[in-house]
Amino acid sequence: MKRKAFVKNATLAAAAVAAGSFTDLFAQAGKASPKAEALVKAAIIGTGLRGQDHLELLLMRNDVDVVAICDVDDRMLADAKALVAKSGKKMPQVFTGDPYAWKKLLDIRGLDTVFIVTPWEWHKPMIIGAIEAGIKYVATEVVLGITLQDHWDVVHAAEKHQAHVTMLENVCYRRDVMAVLNMVRQGIFGELIHLQGGYQHDLREVKFNDGVKPYGGGCEMDEKGWTEARWRTHHSVYRNGDLYPTHGIGPIAHYININRGNRFLHLSSFSSKARGLHNHVVKTCGEDHPNAKINFKLGDVVTTSISCANGETILLQHDTSLPRPYSLGFRVQGTNGLWMDVNKGIHIEGTTKPHQWDEAKTWLDKYDHPLWQRWSKEAQGSGHGGMDFYVDHMFIESVKRKVPPQLDVYDAAAWSAITPLSETSVESGNRTVEFPDFTGGQWMYRKPVFALNNEF
Ligand SMILES: NC(=O)c1ccc[n+]([C@@H]2O[C@H](COP(=O)([O-])OP(=O)(O)OC[C@H]3O[C@@H](n4cnc5c(N)ncnc54)[C@H](O)[C@@H]3O)[C@@H](O)[C@H]2O)c1
């Protein structure tokens, strides 16, 4: 298909989107689409568990053609191919065989976008590789890079090549998180003062497994582990800081317009002692298991404070090695009241009873975000309570319309850079470190663009 024809069709498709005529967007797999020419040509690097989530979402759409997949692991590739077969869609080209097979994938002509869903250490080289190969829309799973310099390198590459880099931070689209965004924008909480969030998820059975099943049943990691135990646990051995900040900070950043009239100024982190992972190995596999000898560097609870240009404070917690129920621990507090997700409570002075919590559900239903009102049917059944649908939808719509994605490279850099900055702070005795301004001063002029209406 010629580029011009593609642009024309993409524009027509965008007009259909704007008009709300999405009847054929999610047509049954295998059925022909009248807008077949407008297909977004996509590739996925990394078809592990998360890559398969994205693959499934893309296969459900008839405006996307998954033309290539890449992985180094045969089992993951086989599972991904089974998903394609089940969908009835054409089998993508498969790239494998060595850790740099993805470079050959990037040579595919006319590739519109690539999804990077590999271990963290691969994100930066793959993002920059894709940008340098001429791809203008690059989606990466969290996080953007490892070192602070990695983050700068990605920002500079995106700017130099005028490429869009989106970090697929799905929690920004969680239904309650978006209802609260709606409430924030309508001034229900007054002027925002303090925000909390984090990643509080018992990952012991993710960081260790039996090398066969994804979750638990053993104490293996690195090459003997399976899926995230194969690489993620390694970071807990060598690094100490908030290793997974974006699920908490993404929503918070939208509440207070970070990079769009506001910015992070300073950060300091404190890390507790590390006991959880060691205890888990001993309890599950005994003191003689080789992994019982590992000295994990990552503190069980890492607490990070951030100050912002407009005077708000943020508290983030990374808590993945101890027994606990899942909670991202959101708290959004302003001059009129607050929301907390742990107790599912809201308090608004003058409206709810003095000094008492009101059930959040009533408020969250009332302020349900227009995006959820419009798209909840399509989102049903997609991962993580539906929010995975929205982040991929926003990105694919941006590719089709040739507009900047609502989550951009500056968001990705600022949110993800919390990790190396917190490591520096912990390492240097909890020193307060300056937060870099990846926008180069543009944060003062940029306007909010995230989820302003029900379009995408
Ligand atoms: N947003 C979310 O809710 C969410 C949930 C889970 C994971 N994630 C993120 O998704 C990413 C992947 O995590 P996962 O759970 O799928 O891990 P995984 O281990 O299941 O998958 C990673 C895949 O990358 C492949 N891979 C490794 N090196 C490669 C290379 N050089 N070339 C090609 N493929 C390579 C592995 O073989 C594996 O199949 C991580 O960034 C993780 O943090 C996000």
The ligand as an SDF file (V2000), in Angstrom:
LIG
                    3D

 44 48  0  0  0  0  0  0  0  0999 V2000
    1.9230   -2.8440   32.9310 N   0  0  0  0  0  0  0  0  0  0  0  0
    1.7180   -3.9840   33.5350 C   0  0  0  0  0  0  0  0  0  0  0  0
    0.7040   -4.2100   34.1700 O   0  0  0  0  0  0  0  0  0  0  0  0
    2.7730   -5.0460   33.4370 C   0  0  0  0  0  0  0  0  0  0  0  0
    2.5190   -6.3600   33.8700 C   0  0  0  0  0  0  0  0  0  0  0  0
    3.5160   -7.3110   33.7140 C   0  0  0  0  0  0  0  0  0  0  0  0
    4.7310   -6.9770   33.1530 C   0  0  0  0  0  0  0  0  0  0  0  0
    4.9520   -5.6980   32.7410 N   0  0  0  0  0  0  0  0  0  0  0  0
    6.2220   -5.3070   32.1070 C   0  0  0  0  0  0  0  0  0  0  0  0
    6.3250   -5.9830   30.8550 O   0  0  0  0  0  0  0  0  0  0  0  0
    7.6830   -6.2810   30.5790 C   0  0  0  0  0  0  0  0  0  0  0  0
    7.8440   -7.7620   30.3250 C   0  0  0  0  0  0  0  0  0  0  0  0
    7.4390   -8.4870   31.4590 O   0  0  0  0  0  0  0  0  0  0  0  0
    6.8550   -9.9720   31.3610 P   0  0  0  0  0  0  0  0  0  0  0  0
    6.0770  -10.1970   32.5910 O   0  0  0  0  0  0  0  0  0  0  0  0
    6.2070  -10.1990   30.0630 O   0  0  0  0  0  0  0  0  0  0  0  0
    8.1960  -10.8200   31.4430 O   0  0  0  0  0  0  0  0  0  0  0  0
    8.4770  -12.2160   30.7130 P   0  0  0  0  0  0  0  0  0  0  0  0
    9.7600  -12.7030   31.2620 O   0  0  0  0  0  0  0  0  0  0  0  0
    7.2790  -13.0960   30.8250 O   0  0  0  0  0  0  0  0  0  0  0  0
    8.6540  -11.8090   29.2040 O   0  0  0  0  0  0  0  0  0  0  0  0
    9.7860  -11.1520   28.6850 C   0  0  0  0  0  0  0  0  0  0  0  0
   10.0630  -11.7870   27.3480 C   0  0  0  0  0  0  0  0  0  0  0  0
   11.1560  -11.1070   26.7120 O   0  0  0  0  0  0  0  0  0  0  0  0
   11.9390  -12.0900   26.0580 C   0  0  0  0  0  0  0  0  0  0  0  0
   13.2650  -11.5570   25.7870 N   0  0  0  0  0  0  0  0  0  0  0  0
   14.2940  -11.3840   26.6380 C   0  0  0  0  0  0  0  0  0  0  0  0
   15.3660  -10.8860   25.9830 N   0  0  0  0  0  0  0  0  0  0  0  0
   14.9870  -10.7300   24.6880 C   0  0  0  0  0  0  0  0  0  0  0  0
   15.6430  -10.2750   23.5270 C   0  0  0  0  0  0  0  0  0  0  0  0
   16.9110   -9.8530   23.5490 N   0  0  0  0  0  0  0  0  0  0  0  0
   14.9770  -10.2890   22.3550 N   0  0  0  0  0  0  0  0  0  0  0  0
   13.6910  -10.7250   22.2940 C   0  0  0  0  0  0  0  0  0  0  0  0
   13.0160  -11.1740   23.3720 N   0  0  0  0  0  0  0  0  0  0  0  0
   13.6520  -11.1630   24.5570 C   0  0  0  0  0  0  0  0  0  0  0  0
   11.9300  -13.2580   27.0310 C   0  0  0  0  0  0  0  0  0  0  0  0
   12.3200  -14.4610   26.4150 O   0  0  0  0  0  0  0  0  0  0  0  0
   10.4920  -13.2690   27.4890 C   0  0  0  0  0  0  0  0  0  0  0  0
    9.6730  -14.0650   26.6860 O   0  0  0  0  0  0  0  0  0  0  0  0
    8.4740   -5.7410   31.7660 C   0  0  0  0  0  0  0  0  0  0  0  0
    8.8800   -4.4480   31.4730 O   0  0  0  0  0  0  0  0  0  0  0  0
    7.4540   -5.7170   32.8830 C   0  0  0  0  0  0  0  0  0  0  0  0
    7.7690   -4.8070   33.9010 O   0  0  0  0  0  0  0  0  0  0  0  0
    3.9850   -4.7370   32.8770 C   0  0  0  0  0  0  0  0  0  0  0  0
  1  2  1  0
  2  3  2  0
  2  4  1  0
  4  5  1  0
  4 44  2  0
  5  6  2  0
  6  7  1  0
  7  8  2  0
  8  9  1  0
  8 44  1  0
  9 10  1  0
  9 42  1  0
 10 11  1  0
 11 12  1  0
 11 40  1  0
 12 13  1  0
 13 14  1  0
 14 15  2  0
 14 16  1  0
 14 17  1  0
 17 18  1  0
 18 19  2  0
 18 20  1  0
 18 21  1  0
 21 22  1  0
 22 23  1  0
 23 24  1  0
 23 38  1  0
 24 25  1  0
 25 26  1  0
 25 36  1  0
 26 27  1  0
 26 35  1  0
 27 28  2  0
 28 29  1  0
 29 30  1  0
 29 35  2  0
 30 31  1  0
 30 32  2  0
 32 33  1  0
 33 34  2  0
 34 35  1  0
 36 37  1  0
 36 38  1  0
 38 39  1  0
 40 41  1  0
 40 42  1  0
 42 43  1  0
M  CHG  2   8   1  16  -1
M  END
$$$$
